[in-house]
Amino acid sequence: MKKLAQVGLFALALLIDSTRLINIPLWGGIHPLLFSAVVVSFAVSAGAFTGGLWGFIGGLSFGLLAGNPQVGLLTMAGFLSGSLPVLLRPLLFWRRWTSQVVLGFVSVLLFNLVVFMVSVIRGETNGFSWLTGLRMTSDAVLTAIISPMVCAGMARLEARH
C-alpha cells in the first residue's frame, strides 16, 4: 500500500510539473519541481541509490510527458539531482525541516545546473546571465519551500503503513 501511494504521489507531481500547472509568469515562467521534492522525500530516509533511481525515473518521465526532445538530458539531471544532494545527509539532521529545505534547494539547483551546462556545451546557450541565475534560484527556492511539506506527508504515510 505504501509503494502504491508513493507511486501515485510521484505520478501526480510529474503531471503537475509537465503541464506547468504551478507556473508563475516571471522570468520565463518559474515553477517548483514537485517531482524533485518527492524524490528528496523518498531519498532522505532510503539513501542515495533510491534517490538516484527515483530521480532517473522522474527525469525520464518528465521528459516524455512534457514532450521534450532532450529526454536523456532530463534523465541524467534527474538522476544526479536525486542522488547527489542526499550525500549531504551526514552533514545535516535530515529530519528537521531546515535540512529538508536545504536538500530541496540543492536538488533543484543541481537539476537546473546540469541542464544549463549541457546546453552550454552543445552551444545552445551563449553563457550565464543574471536572469538565468535568478530563474534557477527562484525554481530552487520554490521547491525548497515545498520540500518540508512533502517530507512530512511522506513520513506520515510511512508511519501509517
ABEGO torsion letter per residue (X at the ends): XAAAAAAAAAAAAAAAAAAGABBBBBGGGBBBBAAAAAAAAAAAAAEAAAAAAAAAAAAAAAAAAAGBABAAAAAAAAAAAAAAAAAAAAABBAABAAAAAAAAAAAAAAAAAAAAAAAAAAGABAEBBAAAAAAAAAAAAAAAAAAAAAAAAAAAAAAAX
